[in-house]
Amino acid sequence: MAAVQAEEIIRRNRPGCKAKDFYNWPDEDIDQMESTLSVQQYIQQTIRRDPLNVDAILNIPPSQEAGVWKYEHMRQFCLDLNELTVLLQDECLPASCTKMMATDDWVFLCAAHKQPRECPAIDYTRHTLDGAASLLNSSKYFPSRVTVKESAVGKLGSICRRVYRIFAHAFFHHREVFDEHEMRTALCMRFTKFVTMYELMTNDNLLVPLAELTAILFSARGNHGNSDGMSDSDGATPSASVTDISPVATAAEEDDSTNGAADGENDVAVTTTAQQAVDDSNV
């Protein structure tokens, strides 16, 4: 009698399946994934396994190209930020948050208009994510999901600076929503470590205190395991020991400064104390 062939594992959520059965299949090694979307699938698989294990999520497999790894993580951050945006909509109203403020000292002007101008915080959030999606899906800069040119990787810095302001606004002005979301996802902690590891933002622009993020994650973990998600165990440099880099705009960024919302170079930060405008490409 012929041996019964092993049942093929179908990694797909079937129509009508219950929420508890979503993604109910064994993990797969990234080198065994046969898809142009394998890096995205691997990142999402690692997040589902434990969203609070920041080190494991950001730990790049040896076989992966660094440019694709950064690009796919940036796409995932924008996807994950949609949930935080939905949660903010109930209390981050245009009438109450008339400006995009990350602290009481900074107002950020929205670049999604012909001329950068003040925008309600929730509109700024939507415009920022729309602009990030536009750039990340641009066939001009990112024509492939398998390989990414270094010149295109340079575009990620401007996205990171603007996207980070969503975290900062939520932390300083909607703390309850921020804490609830962060305890489930550790998204801001993951983003903070990501931009620090790859020097996509300077420490001066990281407004949310790392100690506060550590405390939230420590509470979420129930005082067990690696409480801050920022250990050296994966060989990455923790944020506390990263040397700040000089924020110099690349030639490509300067050439595309007229693209505004897509590239984030017309974005302007205004200090409410000194009323000094600063070009975002140099922030």
Salt bridges, closest charged atoms under 4 A:
ASP21 OD1 - LYS20 NZ 3.47
ASP27 OD2 - ARG49 NE 2.87
GLU28 OE1 - ARG11 NE 3.25
ASP50 OD2 - ARG221 NH1 3.88
ASP55 OD1 - LYS193 NZ 1.95
GLU72 OE2 - ARG145 NE 2.64
ASP80 OD2 - ARG190 NH2 3.33
GLU83 OE1 - HIS181 NE2 3.72
GLU83 OE2 - ARG184 NH2 2.70
GLU91 OE2 - HIS174 ND1 2.78
GLU118 OE2 - LYS99 NZ 3.97
ASP123 OD1 - ARG126 NH1 2.94
ASP179 OD1 - ARG175 NE 2.72
GLU180 OE2 - ARG184 NE 2.73
GLU212 OE1 - ARG175 NH2 3.01
ASP234 OD2 - LYS193 NZ 3.55
ASP256 OD2 - LYS155 NZ 2.69
ASP267 OD2 - ARG162 NE 3.24
ASP267 OD2 - ARG165 NH1 2.25
ASP280 OD1 - ARG161 NE 3.68
ASP280 OD1 - ARG165 NH2 2.66
